[in-house]
Amino acid sequence: MGSLRTTATSFVPVAPLTIPSSCSLSRRVFHFSSKRLVPAFAFKPINNNHHPLPLKIKPKEFSSVTNPKNYPNPNPALLDTRQLEILKLKLKELGIDIDDCAPGMEHRLLCPMCKGGDSEEMSLSLYIEHDGLSAVWMCFRAKCGWKGSTKTLADSKTLQSSLKEFSKIKAIREITEESLGLQPLCDELRGYFAERMIKAETLQKNRVMQKRNGSEVAIAFTYWRKGKLVNCKYRDITKRFWQEKDTEKVFYGLDDIEEGSDIIIVEGEMDKLSMEEAGFYNCVSVPDGAPAVVSKKDVPPEEQDIKYQYLWNCKEYLKKASRIILATDGDPPGQALAEELARRVGRERCWRVRWPKKNEVDHFKDANEVLMYLGPVALREVIDNAELYPIRGLFNFRDYFDEIDAYYHRTLGDEFGVPTGWKALNELYNVVPGELSIVTGVPNSGKSEWIDALLCNINERVGWKFALCSMENKVREHARKLLEKHIKKPFFEASYGGSAERITVEEFEQGKKWLSDTFSLIRCENDSLPSIRWVLDLAKAAVLRHGVRGLVIDPYNELDHQRPVSQTETEYVSQMLTMVKRFAQHHACHVWFVAHPRQLHNWVGDPPNLYDISGSAHFINKCDNGIVIHRNRDPEAGPIDRVQVCVRKVRNKVAGTIGDAYLSYDRYVKHASYGVTNATFVSSKLLVHTWTSIDH
């Protein structure tokens, strides 16, 4: 039925080998073209001149379709031959030829999608309705799974109902070793297993046999339930697999886990036998191999979960287990199989293995490889060291020990945050990657100008890059302000610059390169307002493409804040800020979010607080840092060239604390460079100046 995903079997190139008469095979000549991997341990010496034979049986010998007694015969009175011809034409367009297929029966055909895989298995089950008006089909290969239906009339049955009816009429065949013509393994096949480190006693216990077809022989893995043969799967030396049709799908080795509280699930019969060589008898193998990828859909109901029907057929065995160890192959399909199994049996019960390294780059792929190269003791250690299967969202501190160690030893480099460039402020506020800073203040206090100066300081000190979503600034105006802060000269020869020399052409060209290298712009060029999701999606692209470490969203009220009628503004702001914080944390990007305070009645000139922000108290509840930028406007109350930076919330006590810092203006630029306590600042209302810390 389903075809297994296989791994390359490796043998030493040998001269053509004639099959001896002791195996009762015709004298045919075979040879190999791949290299044999030498096992690390052997239970008995292996004759180097004794090589396993490439014995095989053609899968087609087991693909003929029989008509079980309970299949209803088509009623000629119900059959519309004209409609049946239309159905045949439709199916032919899909690559399905039903010329020899009768209605009311199941037929096994070659799947036009996967061509039956390497074994050319007849894996497509087709059922034609009794009246010849519709057909339903499904490929039972794990890597394919193509299914569908077609019909000649609009009122024919749907795919789902047809599939249910199809599943009802399928009959389970009764099989025995005698009816299948199974025989004990010949010497050549026992030698093949010896090369794979599987002893004769293990083969006998698991009733591994052979199937002969003329001069060709295949390995027969027999599947048993409560001592009764229910299925048989065949394998030739070239690793082609096929199974008896219309048999029950169960785990290989099912009777070995009947009373087990711990169960090991592997991907292939050879791995099941390898586990026994390491002393684990509570092991089963899946019958149909691994899927290419994990399905993006929810797990279907039991009756529709065709690919994993063996799992549901054995559920009474699995429900007794308190621990299920998933020892599937280490490649992507093998890991996909582990995830599909865990989804069905419950991740909380599952453990997984980590296959050891083969070299600096590669890992061993499965249990048999570990047994061959490292021996049974190493395989046992792999199982003994199985780890809990990860559950999304559920962790242990040990999962983060590497990160915690780096934090303790300060090897990350940003544990205390990046200094602002102003000595007085560094004692209160430092910029930590992955945090959210809310910046507020009454209009014309210099919020945006202060953030621009802060970005220039950080870039000069540690080389960070930034994304700017500054919706109140024209691009050319914003470029001017940033260049003046970076070069520390006025952009124009104008009154705001006093007698200071203007930026030269050479400095201007260098500054343009600095702008290009340092900043990414997020701008909505049409008439619509950008949403926060739109901004964060572009910021993510800037992080991944340009290595951005900081994002400025300025201001909140310029975003599109449409929300459902049933959602309050408080709920909306909470949800929005959660999105912003997750972005910051996931991308180690510091976010500055500028939010204006609501209209302040009877305001007397004092700094507002974070609870005054228009919209919701969640601005202070959700942020990591809350900063108020305030400028004195009353000459009698103090200097009007002084800016008060009020740090009102700091969640990370390592990086700062609550308090106020003051920055004063140098109205004219007199020097080309300044110490780390100074920063160039430009305001539309003031002359070119630098901000200097005032230490108290």
N, C-alpha and C positions, 0 to 999 in steps of 0.2 A: 504494500500500500504506500506508505510514505517513504521517501528516500532519505537516507542519512547523509549529513555533512561529514565528509571524511578528511583524514589527514594523510599525508604522503607516507607510505610504507617504504622503508629504506633497506636495501640489500646490496651485497657486494656484486659487482659485475662478474659473471662466471661464464665459462664456456658452455655451449649447448649441452643440455643434460637429457639423457634418455630415461624415461620413467621405467623403473624396474618392474618386472612381472609380479613381484610380491604384493604390489598394490592393486593387481588385477586391472590395470589400465592398458589401453592400447599404447604402443610404443611411439609416442609423439615427442618432438623436440621442442624444448622451451629454453629461454634465457632471459636474464634480467638486465636492466639498463641503469639502475640506481644503486647508490652505495648503502651498505649495511652499517648501522651504528653499533659499535661493539659494547655489549653490556658490561657494567662494572663488576657484577657478581653473577655466578652461575651455580645452580644447584648440582649440576653434573657436567663433566667435560663435554663440549660440543665439537664434533668432528668438523674441521674447517672445510672438508670436502663434501659435507652433507648439507645440502641446501634445500629449503622448502620448495615445493613445486607450485607453479602458477596454475593451480587447478581451478576449474570453474564450471558452473552450469549456466546456460543462458537463462536469464530471467523470464523470457517468453514462455519457457516450458511450464511456468507456474502462473501464467497470466490468462489462460483460457477461461472463458466465462461459462459457468454452468447455470442451469435453471433450477433453483431450489423448488421443492415441492409446493411450498407455500406462496410462490410467486403466481399471482392470478394470470391466467391466459387471456389475451385480448379477445373481446367480444366483437366479432365481425360486424354485428348489427350497429355497434356504437362507433365503429371506425369510419371516419370521413377521409377517404383516400385522397381527395383533392386537397384538403387542408393538410394532410400529412406530407404531400409533395411540397407545399408552401413551407412547412416546417423544415423539411430537408434542405431547401434552398437557403433558408435563413441560417441554419447551422453550418452549412458549407461555407458561407461567407465568414464565419468565425473559425473555420479550419476544422470543424467537426463533421466527419463523414458518417452518416447513419444509414447508408444503403443496406447494410446487413443487420440492422438493429430493429427488433420488433417492439411495438408499443406494449406497455404494461410490464416491462421487465427492466432490470438493471443491466447495463453493459459496461464493460471495462475496456477503455480505449487509450490510445497514446495522447497525452495532453498536448495541444498545439502551442501552449505557452512555454512550457519547460521541456518539452520533448522527452519527458520521463527521466531527465537527468542523465548522468553518465551511464546508468544501467539501462536506459531506454525502457523504463518501467511503465507498464500499463496502469497509470495512476489516476486516470480520469474516469470517475463514475458518472454515468449518464443514465437518467431515467426519463422515459417518454410516457406521457399520460396514456391511459387506455384508449381515449378517443382520438389520439394523435394530434391534439390541438396545441399542446405545449410540452416543453422539456426543461429539465433542470439538471445541472451538472456541477461537479466539484472535484478538484484535483486534491488528492490526499497526500501529496508530497509536502513535507514541512516547509521547504523553501519556496513553494509555489502557492498552493492554497487557492488557485483561481476558481471562482464559482460564479454562477449566474443562471439566468433562465431566459427563455424566449417563448413566444406564443404567436399563434396566428390570428386570434380574436382578442378584442380589447377586454372581454370579460373573463379571460382565462385566470387561473389561480396565480397568486403572487409567488415570488421566489420563496418567501419565508414559509408559507403554507405548503408549498411543494416540497421544500426541504424536509419539513416535519413528516409528510407522508412518505417521502423517500426513505427517511430513517426508520420508519415503522416497518417497511416491507423487507428491510435487509435481514437476511437469515445468517445466523452464526453456525459455521460448519463444525461438525464433530470430526476430530482428527485423532489419530494414534500414530505411534512410531511405525507400526506395520503399514498403515494406509499411506503414509508418506514415503515409505521405502527407505527409512533411515538406517544407517549402518554405523558400527564402531569406527573410530578414527583409524586411518591407516598410519604406518610409520612416518610417512612423509609429512602428514599434517601434524602429528605429534612433535616432529622435529621443528616444524614451523612455530608451534607454541613454545617449545623449549628456547628458541631464539628470542622469544618475547618474554622469557623468564617465567612461563606458566608451567607448572609441574603436571605430570600425568594424573596424580591424585586429585588435583583441583578440577581438571577436565572431567574426570569420572564423576566426581561429586555433583557437578553442574550438568551432567548428561550432555556434554558437547559431543555431537556426532557428525556424520558426513552424509551427503546426498549425492548419488551417482546418476549421471545421465550419459549412457554410452561410455565414452572414454574420458569424460570430464567429471570432476568431483568438486563439490563446494562444502565448506564448513557449515554445519547446521547448529544454530543456537536454539535450544528448545525452551519454550516458555511454559511454566507450570503454575497452576492455581490449585492449592489443596491436593497436590499429588496427581492432578489430571492435566494432560497436555492440552493447552488451549491455543498455542500459536507456535510458529517456527520461522525463524529468520535465517537467511542464507547470506554467506559472504564468500567471495572468491579472493584469491591472493592479491588481485589488483584493487581490492577494497571496493568492489561493487556490492551493493546490498539489495535484497528484495525479500519479501515476506509472502507467506501463504495468504491468499485472499479470503475475505469473509470469515476471518477468525477474530477472536476477542483480543482487544488491545489491552495489555497489562504491562506492568514492569517486568523486566528480566530479573529473575531471582526473587520473585514475589514471596514465595514461601519462607525465605530466609528472614523476613522482617515481620512475621506474623505476630510475634510477642515482643518486638523490640520497642524500647522507649527512646533509643537513639537510632536514627536511620541515616545512612549515607546514600545520596543519589548522585550517580555519575552519568556520563553522556554515552558510553558505549559498552558493549558486552566485554570487550577486552579489559576495560578499566575495572569492571565488576570483578573479573577473575584476578586482576592485579591486586585489588583490595584484599581478597582472600589470602593471597601470598604474604601480605603484610599483617595478617591476623584479624582482619575485619570481615566478619561474616554477615553483619547487619547492613548489607549494601545491595542496592538495586540499580539497574540501568534503564534509562528511558528507551522506548522501542523505535522512536522516529527521529532521533537526532535533534539538531538545534535549528532555530529560526535564524534568518539573516540579521534581523534587528528586532528590538522590542516593539510590540504593537502600540500605537498611539491611542487606540481605542480602549474603552473599559473592558474588563473581563466579561465575556458573554455569559448568558445563563448556561447551566450544565448541559442541557440538551442541545445547545447550539455550539458548544465549545469543541468542535470536531478535532482540531489538531491535538488537543490535550485530553481526549476522551479517556486515554489510559489512566490519567490521574483520577478522574471521577470514578472509573471502574474499580479503583483500588482505594477509595476514600476511607473504607472501614479499617484498612491497615494504617493509613496515615494519621487518622484522628487519635490513635492511641499514643502516637509519638510525642514526647515533650521537647525533643530537639531533633531538627532535620539539618544535616550537614550537606550543603550543596558543593559538590566537588566536580563541577562541570569543567570543560576545557577552558584554558586561559585566553583563548582568542576571542574577538568580538562576538561571533555567534554563540560561543559557549557562555559568555557572560550574559548575553541576551536570554539564553535558555534559563540561566539561574534566576534572572529577574522575572521571567514569566512563571516559573515554578513558585517563586516567593510570593508573587501576587496572588496565587491561588491557594497556597497552603497557609499563608500568614507569615509576614516578615518577622513577627515577634518570636516565632519558633525557629527561625532559620539561622544557620551559621554558614560561613563560607571559608574556603581554603585559599591560601596564597601559594601558588606553585613556586618553588625555589628558582634562583637564577641559574641559567646554563652558562652564561658568560656575562661580560659587562653590559651587554645590550639586551639579550634574549632571556626569556624564562622557559622552563620546561612547560610543555603544553598540557599534559594530562597525567593520570596516575600511572599508566603503563610506561611512559617515558621516564618518570622518576624511578620506577621499579627497575628498569633496564640499566640506567646509568648510575643511580645512587644506591640502589638496593632496597630491600624491604624495611630496614630500620629507618632509613630516611623518609620513606613513604609514610610510615607510622607516625613519625614526628610531624609531618605536614598535617595529618588529620588531627593529632593531639593539639596542635597549635591553631586550630581553626578559630576564627574570630566571629563575633556577632555580626550578623548580616545588617548592613546599614538601613536605618529607617529614616526617611527624609524628615528632617526637623528634630530628630531625637539624637542627642550626642552625649558624650562623657567628657570630662575634663582631660582625660588622657588623649582624646582626639586633638587637643590643642596644646599639648605639652611643648611641641617645637616652638610654637608662637609665644607661649608663656616664658620659655627659656630665653628666647631672643629678647623679650620685653625686660626680663630681669637683668640680663647681661648688657642691655642697651646696645645690641648689635643692629637693631632696625634703623637707628639714627634719628628717629623722629618721636621718641617716647615722650619728650617734654615739649614737643611742638617746635615750630619754626619761630624765632623772634620776630617782632614787628619792625624792628629798626629804631624804636624809640625807647630809651632806657627806662623811663618812668613807667611806660605802658607794659614793658616786658615782664615786670613783676606781677602784673595783673592778668595779662592775656597773651597767649601764644597760639599760633595757628597749627592745629593738629589735623593731619589727613583723616578724612572720613567723618568729620564733625560738621554740624550745621550752626552757623552764627546768624542770628537775627539782628539786624541793624535798624534802628529807628531814630527819630528826632523830628522836631517841627520843621516845616519848610524853610529852605535857605540856611540850614545849620551846617551844611557841608558834608552830608552823609556820603554822597557819591564821590566827592572830591577826596575825602579821607580814605575811602576804599581804594581809589585809583593810586593814591600815594602809598598805601600799604602794599598793593600788588607790585609796584615798582621796587619797593624795599626788599620784598621777598625774592623777586627775580634777581635783583643785584646780589643778594646774599647766597641763595641756594639754587637759582636757575629755574624755578618753577615756571610752567606755562599755564595759561588761563583761557577759559571760555567766557565771553562777555555777552550777556543778554541784557543790554542796557537800552531800554525802549524809549527813554526820554532824551537820549543823546543822538544827534546827527553823527554819522560816521566821521566826517571831517572834523567836527568839533571835538569829538572824543579823541581822535588821533592827535589833535593839537595839544589837548590837556596832558595826555600821556607822554608825548615827546617833551613837553616843557618840564615835566617832573623827572624824566629820565636824563635829559641833557642838561637841565638846570639853567636854561636860558629861555627868554621869551620867544614865541613863535614869530611874532611880528614886531616891527618898530612902531610901537603905539604907546599911548599914554600909560596903559596898565603896566608896561614894562619899565617905566622910568627911563633912566639913562643906561640900562643894561644892554649889552650887545646882543643882537638878534642871533638866532641859530644860523650858522653858515650853511652854504649849499652842501658842503662835504658832510657836515654833521647831520643835515637833513636827510641825505641819502643813506648814511649809516643808520639813522633813526628809523627810516622806513624799513630797512632790513630787520632791525630789532622788533618793530611792530609785527612784521610778518612772521618772525620766528617765535614770538612770545604769545601772541593772542590769536584766538579763533573767535569769530563773531557769529552770534546766533540772532538772526533778524528775520522778521516776517515782512516781506516786501510788498504784500498786497494789503487790501483794506481790512482784512479780518484780524481779529486779536488772536495771539498765540495762546494755546492751552499749556498747562504745566506739563502734561504728558508729552506734548510736542517738543517743548524745551528740553526735557530730560532725555528724550530719544536722540536729539541732536548733540546734547552734551555727552552722551555715551559714545556716539561716533567720534567726537573730538578726543575723548579719553583714549579710545582704542587706536585711532589713526594718528594723533599728534602728541600723545603722552601728556595731556592736560592734567594738572593736579589741583586746580581751583576753578570754581564756577561762581560767577556773579549774576544774580537775578535781581534786576533793579528797574522798577519797583513792583511790588505785589499787585497794586491796583491797575496796572497796565496789562495784566493777563486776562484771558477769557475765563470767567468763573461761572459758566452755566452749570447748574446742578439740578437734579430731579426735584420736582415739586415737593415730594415727601421728605426731602433731606434739608435739615436746617443748615444755616451758615456755619454754626459751630461744628456740626458733623462734617461738613465739607472741608473746612480748614484743617480739622484733625486728619482726615483722609489724605489731603493734599500734602501736608507736612510729613506724614508717614512715608509717602512716596519719595519725597525729597531726601529724607534721612536714609532710606534704603539705598537710594542711588549713591549718596555720599559714602556709606559704609561698604557697599559692594565694590566700588571703584576707587576706594582710598582717596577720595576727592573732597577737599574742603569746599563747602557751599556758603556763600554770603547772600542772604536774602534780605533785601531792603523792603521795609514795610512802614507806611506812613501812619502816624497816630490819627485817631478820629478827631473831629473838630473839638477843640478844647474851649469850653465856655469859662469865662472869667479867668483866663490864663494871665498870670502875673509875671511870666518870664522864667519860671523855674524849669529845669529839665523835666520832660514827661517821663513816665515809667512804662515798663513793658506791657502792663495791663491796659494802657491807653491805646494800644495798637488797634486800628480799625479792623473789625472782623471777628476776633475771638481771643479769649484768654489762652487758647492753645498755642499761640505764638510763643509765649513764655514757657508753657508747660512742655512743649515738644522739643524746643531748641536745646543745643548743648551749651551755647554761649549767647547771652543777651547783652547787647551794647546800645547805649544811647549816646548819640553825638549832639552836643549842645554848644551854642555860642551865645555869649553875653551880648545883649543889644543895648544895655543901659550904661552909659559912661559913668554914671554916679555909683553904679554897683561894682565896677571894676573895669579892667582893661577890655576893650572890645576886640582886640586882636588875639584873644586867647580862646582856644577851643577846649571844652571839657569832654573827655572820653569817659563815660560812666559805664563801668563793667558791672552789670546788675545780676548776671547769672553765669556761673562757671560750673558745669557738671564734672569736668575732669580736674580734680584738685591738684594733680601733678602739673598741669599746664597753666594754672592761674588761680585767681581768687577775686572776690568781690572788692571793688574800690574804685576810686576816681584817679585819672591821670590828666595832666594839663599840657597842652601843646601851644606854644606861642609862635607868632609870625615873625620872620625876617622879611621885611617888605621888599627889599631889593636883593637880587642875587649878586654877590660880590666875588665868589670863588667858583671854580669849575667843579670842585669835588668837596665832599663833606664827610664827616665821621658817621658812624652807624647810628648816632643819636639824632641825626638830622634827616629831613626828607623834603624834597622840593614839592611845593604846593601851588596850585594856580586856582583862582576863583574869578568868576566873571565880574564880581563886585570889588575885587581887591587887586593890588599890584602883585607882580611876581614875588614870591617869598619862599622861604623854607620854614618847615615846622621844626621846632626845637623843644625837646623835653624840658619841663620845668620840674626840678626835683624839690620835694618838700621834706 
